[in-house]
Amino acid sequence: MSQIQDEIKNITATLPQGARLVAVSKFHPESSIEEAYKAGQRIFGESHAQELCRKRELLPKDIEWHFIGHLQTNKVKYIAPFVAMIHAVDSMKLLREIDKQAEKAGRTIPCLLELHVAKEETKFGFTPDECREFAAEGSWKPLAHAPICGLMCMASNTDDMEQVRAEFRLAHGLFNELKAGAFADRPCFKECSWGMSHDYPVALEEGSTLIRVGSKIFGERMY
Ligand SMILES: *Cc1c(COP(=O)(O)O)cnc(C)c1O
């Protein structure tokens, strides 16, 4: 069995009930994705629209493609006809465009709100307070083709696992708060997308339902 297949088997064996693996295949060739596919993996994550569209053409049609990176509004139309989930929605403008393009394609695309909890500066993602405001304000409610199905975050890039744990715990606390509050009547609000190669075991302990693991499975990125 290949190393890729070994890693897939090892990781999926540790998943608690209700948690799923998104195999992050960005910058890895189709042949690596095929290896993972042979091990039974069906959910793959990509972060560039063009790369995703190309791979989708070449690979089996029962793959569930998740878009995990920052998505520009003008790229939504290319992936809307097939993408299974968009993980990092960080503005109302983007959500509206996803809704519009999903409707055009006759689809519903589950979306996650990107939460900024890490120490690093970034221009992407909602702070916890911005996320609360967004949820309470309610403009997302009529967007039936782009339902908000949970939260996504990245922890600080550090070896300090207590710091990482604190950040995931903050995200999970906010998830529970919103689930009992603004999203109480939305059963689809159920996903917690956190955990990458170096921190997914901690993420699973802190409520993750979708881990996004790349380099641990596929090795260092090829291009
Ligand atoms: C690349 C990427 C991952 C996977 O990171 P690894 O450290 O390779 O596991 C997860 N989430 C996002 C948003 C990414 O861009």
The ligand as an SDF file (V2000), in Angstrom:
LIG
                    3D

 15 15  0  0  0  0  0  0  0  0999 V2000
   -3.3770   24.1720    2.8870 C   0  0  0  0  0  0  0  0  0  0  0  0
   -4.5200   24.2660    3.8350 C   0  0  0  0  0  0  0  0  0  0  0  0
   -4.7970   23.2360    4.7610 C   0  0  0  0  0  0  0  0  0  0  0  0
   -3.9270   21.9950    4.9090 C   0  0  0  0  0  0  0  0  0  0  0  0
   -2.7300   22.3150    5.5260 O   0  0  0  0  0  0  0  0  0  0  0  0
   -1.6540   21.1810    5.9110 P   0  0  0  0  0  0  0  0  0  0  0  0
   -0.8060   21.8410    6.9280 O   0  0  0  0  0  0  0  0  0  0  0  0
   -0.9350   20.8410    4.6530 O   0  0  0  0  0  0  0  0  0  0  0  0
   -2.4080   20.0250    6.4620 O   0  0  0  0  0  0  0  0  0  0  0  0
   -5.9170   23.3710    5.5680 C   0  0  0  0  0  0  0  0  0  0  0  0
   -6.7200   24.4590    5.4830 N   0  0  0  0  0  0  0  0  0  0  0  0
   -6.4840   25.4550    4.6180 C   0  0  0  0  0  0  0  0  0  0  0  0
   -7.4030   26.6270    4.6020 C   0  0  0  0  0  0  0  0  0  0  0  0
   -5.3800   25.4060    3.7700 C   0  0  0  0  0  0  0  0  0  0  0  0
   -5.1610   26.4130    2.9200 O   0  0  0  0  0  0  0  0  0  0  0  0
  1  2  1  0
  2  3  1  0
  2 14  2  0
  3  4  1  0
  3 10  2  0
  4  5  1  0
  5  6  1  0
  6  7  2  0
  6  8  1  0
  6  9  1  0
 10 11  1  0
 11 12  2  0
 12 13  1  0
 12 14  1  0
 14 15  1  0
M  END
$$$$
